[in-house]
Amino acid sequence: MDGLARDKEVMLARHLRARGVEDERVLAAMAAVPREEFVAEHARRYAYADRPLPIEEGQTISQPYIVAFMAQSARVEQGDRVLEIGAGSGYGAAVLGKLAARVDTVERHSRLAEQAAERMSRLGYNNVHVHSADGTWGLPEGAPFDAIVVTAAGPSVPPPLLEQLAPGGRLVMPVEGSYGHQQLLLVRKDVDGRVTETPLLGVAFVPLVGEHGHPGGGNRDRSAE
């Protein structure tokens, strides 16, 4: 077993299972996706460390625990259509692609979107589709979605995302509260369209930039506190 394979085993046992990630489908997806293919070349040796790592455009890839926790919280089923906002390098979308029937992921940086699309093609994630656009508008042409995962923090959940969430759907997103603190929220929409929010975890994500988010970017990592 080489170094990265050992590191992956440690990630699964110590950073995921031991911290409450119990969904076997999520754990299998995390084991299957090669995180080293989604990080900067100089960071490959740290691919399975439980921390954010640098990617292109001055952005970061979320730590494995957060990726797994968000996927588990979204309760993604095999036949689901999933929308991800903030593709980054494509790692989170690849994990979701192992769980769902189809994943659409939206990235505002056109170069990141191009690179993520190339990775999906090269690695064979044919059910993951990358779009370059303002993710705060969601993806109306693909709606409704059974689950939506947002990998950047906004002042509130963008109304278009709530509109595009199917009845019975789940949305997981970091939302800012007082004094700059962020809380990962699970938002559920019932069959009658009523929405409920459940706080899950204190986090620190990059800002959600766009028409229904923030007007500018920042340098915070996508990570748990």
Protein Blocks (a to p, Z undefined) as FASTA:
>chain_A
ZZklmmmmmmmmmmmmmnopabfklmmmmmmpcfklmccfklmmmmmpccddddehhiac
ddfklmmmmmmmnopafkbccddehjknommmmmmmmmmmbdcdddfblklmmmmmmmmm
mnopakbccddddfknopmklpccfbdcdfbdcfbdcfklmmmpcghiacddddddeehi
acdddddddfkopacdddfbdcdddddedjklcfbdcfbdcddZZ
